[in-house]
């Protein structure tokens, strides 16, 4: 494959994005990656994780528009694909979550992602390029404390379905990758954040202290080899969606995500509530 295949890859400073960058570079793509901080750019350059580096923060629409203007000024007017592996995650009870955190989650996971897609579509159209977005099984099944994160991923589900149907006349394929737990820096950071949140909830005497404890206890279960997946497995599915002649609308990289795909539509809501309270996220009524 020659360097005339151009891909915009977002989220390269995370595990899945880094794995995808290595695979794309090995295949000979011209890879454009993003960074939010200068130290991230230095790491990407030194590790060879891209050919061009853009300052692009998904939570900042102006930053996104400036990055695309920079590409246009550099003569990059067409793309063969975009892959977005970037996202942020919080776990807070809906009763207590600050509204500025809600806005930040949606600016990054939904609004910024959509703005990137809007600006990329005219560049994808001449080459019938591909759009590959990373969602989550949290967009199919909601656990306690993850309501806002799940809401952003449910929104992404609707965006992907609409894009796939709207862009059909131009042959622009759109795929959503739906992993469960992945051993990445973001997930390990989430574990640390949850342990800190649990300790803080104990200090404050929060009504949700048992929720935090259950969340911390549930994490090792999702990290098992059977339930979880690796950045490389998810990245491989991103590349399949980019390269195969007939990409899937949705990819499910792990047993956890596959099981959620099949069981959630079949089981009644009350059964899912019971399973959550008894097995996945044990909580007792007072």
C-alpha positions as CSV (number, residue, x, y, z in Angstrom):
1,X,0.0,0.0,0.0
2,X,1.4,3.4,-1.0
3,X,1.5,6.6,1.0
4,X,-1.3,8.1,-1.0
5,X,-3.8,6.4,1.4
6,X,-4.5,9.1,4.0
7,X,-6.1,8.4,7.3
8,X,-7.0,10.8,10.1
9,X,-6.5,8.9,13.4
10,X,-7.7,10.5,16.7
11,X,-6.9,9.3,20.2
12,X,-3.4,8.0,19.4
13,X,-2.2,8.8,22.9
14,X,-4.4,6.0,24.2
15,X,-3.9,2.2,23.9
16,X,-6.2,1.5,21.0
17,X,-5.2,4.5,19.0
18,X,-1.5,3.8,19.5
19,X,-2.0,0.2,18.4
20,X,-4.0,1.4,15.4
21,X,-1.2,3.9,14.5
22,X,1.4,1.2,14.5
23,X,-0.7,-1.0,12.3
24,X,-1.5,1.8,9.8
25,X,2.1,2.9,9.6
26,X,3.2,-0.7,8.9
27,X,0.6,-0.9,6.1
28,X,2.0,2.2,4.5
29,X,-0.7,4.7,5.2
30,X,0.0,8.4,5.5
31,X,-1.3,8.8,9.1
32,X,-2.4,12.1,10.5
33,X,-2.7,12.0,14.3
34,X,-3.8,14.5,16.9
35,X,-2.5,15.7,20.3
36,X,-3.8,18.0,23.0
37,X,-0.5,18.8,24.8
38,X,3.0,19.4,23.5
39,X,4.4,16.5,25.5
40,X,2.0,14.2,23.7
41,X,3.2,15.5,20.4
42,X,6.8,14.8,21.4
43,X,5.9,11.3,22.3
44,X,4.1,10.7,19.0
45,X,7.0,12.0,17.0
46,X,9.6,10.1,18.9
47,X,7.6,6.9,18.7
48,X,6.9,7.3,15.0
49,X,3.1,7.2,15.5
50,X,2.2,9.2,12.5
51,X,3.4,11.3,9.6
52,X,1.7,14.6,10.5
53,X,0.6,15.8,13.9
54,X,-2.3,18.2,14.5
55,X,-3.2,20.1,17.7
56,X,-6.8,18.9,18.0
57,X,-8.8,18.8,21.2
58,X,-12.2,17.1,20.8
59,X,-13.7,19.1,23.6
60,X,-12.9,22.3,21.8
61,X,-14.8,23.0,18.5
62,X,-12.4,25.9,17.6
63,X,-9.4,23.6,18.0
64,X,-11.1,21.0,15.6
65,X,-11.9,23.7,13.0
66,X,-8.3,25.1,13.2
67,X,-6.9,21.6,12.7
68,X,-8.9,21.0,9.6
69,X,-7.9,24.5,8.3
70,X,-4.3,23.5,8.9
71,X,-4.7,20.3,6.8
72,X,-6.3,22.3,3.9
73,X,-3.5,24.8,4.0
74,X,-1.0,22.0,3.8
75,X,-2.8,20.7,0.6
76,X,-4.5,17.7,2.3
77,X,-8.0,18.0,0.8
78,X,-8.9,14.3,0.6
79,X,-9.0,11.4,3.1
80,X,-9.4,7.7,2.8
81,X,-10.7,7.3,6.3
82,X,-11.1,8.7,9.8
83,X,-10.7,6.6,12.9
84,X,-11.7,8.0,16.3
85,X,-10.4,6.1,19.3
86,X,-10.6,9.1,21.7
87,X,-13.1,9.3,24.6
88,X,-13.3,10.3,28.2
89,X,-15.0,8.4,31.0
90,X,-16.3,9.3,34.4
91,X,-18.3,7.3,36.9
92,X,-20.5,9.4,39.2
93,X,-24.1,9.0,40.5
94,X,-26.5,11.0,38.4
95,X,-27.8,12.7,41.6
96,X,-24.3,14.1,42.3
97,X,-22.6,14.6,38.9
98,X,-21.6,18.3,38.4
99,X,-23.2,19.7,35.2
100,X,-19.8,21.0,34.0
101,X,-18.6,17.4,33.9
102,X,-21.7,16.4,32.0
103,X,-21.0,19.1,29.4
104,X,-17.3,18.1,29.1
105,X,-18.2,14.4,28.5
106,X,-20.6,15.4,25.8
107,X,-18.3,18.0,24.2
108,X,-15.7,15.3,23.8
109,X,-17.5,12.1,23.2
110,X,-20.4,13.5,21.1
111,X,-20.2,17.1,19.9
112,X,-16.5,17.1,19.1
113,X,-16.7,13.7,17.4
114,X,-19.6,14.9,15.3
115,X,-17.8,18.1,14.3
116,X,-14.8,16.1,13.1
117,X,-17.1,13.9,11.0
118,X,-18.9,17.0,9.5
119,X,-15.6,18.5,8.4
120,X,-14.2,15.2,7.2
121,X,-17.1,14.1,5.0
122,X,-16.3,16.5,2.1
123,X,-12.8,15.2,2.2
124,X,-13.9,11.5,2.3
125,X,-16.5,11.8,-0.5
126,X,-14.0,11.9,-3.5
127,X,-12.3,8.7,-2.4
128,X,-15.4,6.9,-0.9
129,X,-13.5,7.0,2.4
130,X,-14.5,5.2,5.6
131,X,-15.7,6.5,9.0
132,X,-14.7,4.3,12.0
133,X,-15.8,5.4,15.5
134,X,-15.1,3.7,18.8
135,X,-18.2,3.3,20.9
136,X,-18.7,1.0,23.9
137,X,-20.9,-1.7,25.3
138,X,-21.9,1.1,27.6
139,X,-23.9,2.2,24.6
140,X,-26.0,-0.9,25.0
141,X,-26.2,-1.6,28.7
142,X,-26.1,1.0,31.5
143,X,-24.6,0.2,34.9
144,X,-24.9,2.3,38.1
145,X,-22.5,5.3,38.1
146,X,-22.0,5.2,34.4
147,X,-25.1,7.0,33.3
148,X,-23.5,10.1,31.7
149,X,-20.8,8.1,30.0
150,X,-23.4,5.6,28.7
151,X,-25.6,8.5,27.6
152,X,-22.8,9.9,25.4
153,X,-22.2,6.4,23.9
154,X,-25.9,5.9,23.2
155,X,-25.8,9.2,21.4
156,X,-22.9,7.9,19.3
157,X,-25.0,4.9,18.4
158,X,-27.7,7.2,16.9
159,X,-25.1,9.3,15.1
160,X,-23.5,6.3,13.5
161,X,-26.8,4.8,12.3
162,X,-27.9,8.2,10.8
163,X,-24.5,8.7,9.1
164,X,-24.5,5.3,7.6
165,X,-28.0,5.9,6.1
166,X,-27.4,9.5,5.0
167,X,-24.0,8.8,3.4
168,X,-25.2,5.7,1.5
169,X,-25.5,7.5,-1.9
170,X,-21.8,8.3,-1.8
171,X,-20.6,4.9,-0.7
172,X,-19.1,6.2,2.5
173,X,-19.2,3.3,4.9
174,X,-19.6,4.0,8.7
175,X,-18.7,1.5,11.4
176,X,-18.9,1.5,15.2
177,X,-16.5,-0.5,17.3
178,X,-18.1,-1.6,20.6
179,X,-15.5,-2.9,23.0
180,X,-16.1,-3.7,26.6
181,X,-13.2,-3.5,29.1
182,X,-9.8,-2.9,27.5
183,X,-6.4,-2.8,29.3
184,X,-5.5,0.7,28.4
185,X,-4.1,3.8,30.2
186,X,-7.6,5.3,30.2
187,X,-9.0,2.2,31.9
188,X,-6.2,2.0,34.4
189,X,-6.7,5.7,35.1
190,X,-10.4,5.0,35.6
191,X,-9.6,2.3,38.2
192,X,-7.4,4.7,40.1
193,X,-10.0,7.4,39.9
194,X,-12.7,5.0,41.2
195,X,-10.6,4.0,44.1
196,X,-10.0,7.6,45.0
197,X,-13.7,8.4,44.6
198,X,-14.6,5.5,46.9
199,X,-12.2,6.7,49.6
200,X,-13.7,10.2,49.2
201,X,-17.2,8.9,49.4
202,X,-16.3,7.2,52.7
203,X,-14.9,10.4,54.1
204,X,-18.0,12.4,53.1
205,X,-20.4,9.7,54.3
206,X,-22.0,9.6,50.8
207,X,-25.2,7.8,50.3
208,X,-23.5,6.2,47.3
209,X,-20.5,4.7,49.1
210,X,-21.8,1.1,48.4
211,X,-22.1,2.0,44.8
212,X,-18.5,3.0,44.6
213,X,-17.4,-0.1,46.4
214,X,-19.4,-2.3,44.1
215,X,-17.9,-0.5,41.1
216,X,-14.3,-1.0,42.4
217,X,-15.0,-4.7,43.1
218,X,-16.5,-5.3,39.6
219,X,-13.5,-4.0,37.7
220,X,-11.3,-7.1,38.0
221,X,-14.1,-9.3,36.7
222,X,-14.3,-7.3,33.4
223,X,-10.5,-7.5,33.0
224,X,-10.4,-11.3,32.7
225,X,-9.1,-12.8,29.5
226,X,-12.5,-14.2,28.8
227,X,-14.5,-11.0,29.4
228,X,-12.1,-8.2,28.3
229,X,-10.0,-7.5,25.3
230,X,-6.7,-5.9,24.2
231,X,-5.9,-2.7,22.4
232,X,-4.5,-4.7,19.5
233,X,-7.7,-6.7,19.1
234,X,-9.8,-3.5,19.0
235,X,-7.3,-1.8,16.6
236,X,-7.4,-4.8,14.3
237,X,-11.2,-4.4,14.0
238,X,-10.8,-0.7,13.3
239,X,-8.5,-1.6,10.4
240,X,-10.9,-4.3,9.1
241,X,-13.6,-1.6,9.0
242,X,-11.3,0.6,7.1
243,X,-10.1,-1.9,4.6
244,X,-12.6,-4.7,4.0
245,X,-14.8,-4.5,1.0
246,X,-18.0,-4.9,3.1
247,X,-17.4,-3.5,6.6
248,X,-19.8,-4.4,9.4
249,X,-22.0,-1.6,10.8
250,X,-20.9,-2.7,14.3
251,X,-17.9,-4.7,15.6
252,X,-17.9,-6.5,18.9
253,X,-14.3,-7.3,20.0
254,X,-14.9,-9.3,23.2
255,X,-17.1,-11.9,24.7
256,X,-18.4,-9.2,27.1
257,X,-19.5,-7.0,24.2
258,X,-20.9,-9.9,22.1
259,X,-23.0,-11.2,25.1
260,X,-24.3,-7.7,25.8
261,X,-25.3,-7.4,22.1
262,X,-27.5,-10.5,22.2
263,X,-28.8,-10.5,25.7
264,X,-29.8,-6.8,26.2
265,X,-32.5,-6.8,23.5
266,X,-33.9,-10.2,24.6
267,X,-34.3,-9.8,28.3
268,X,-37.0,-7.6,30.0
269,X,-35.8,-4.5,31.7
270,X,-36.7,-5.9,35.2
271,X,-34.6,-8.9,34.6
272,X,-31.6,-6.7,33.5
273,X,-32.2,-4.6,36.7
274,X,-32.1,-7.8,38.8
275,X,-29.0,-9.1,37.1
276,X,-27.3,-5.7,37.7
277,X,-28.2,-5.6,41.4
278,X,-27.4,-9.3,42.1
279,X,-24.5,-10.2,39.9
280,X,-22.8,-7.4,37.9
281,X,-23.1,-4.6,40.5
282,X,-24.3,-6.1,43.8
283,X,-26.4,-3.6,45.8
284,X,-29.0,-4.1,48.6
285,X,-32.2,-2.2,49.3
286,X,-32.2,-0.4,52.6
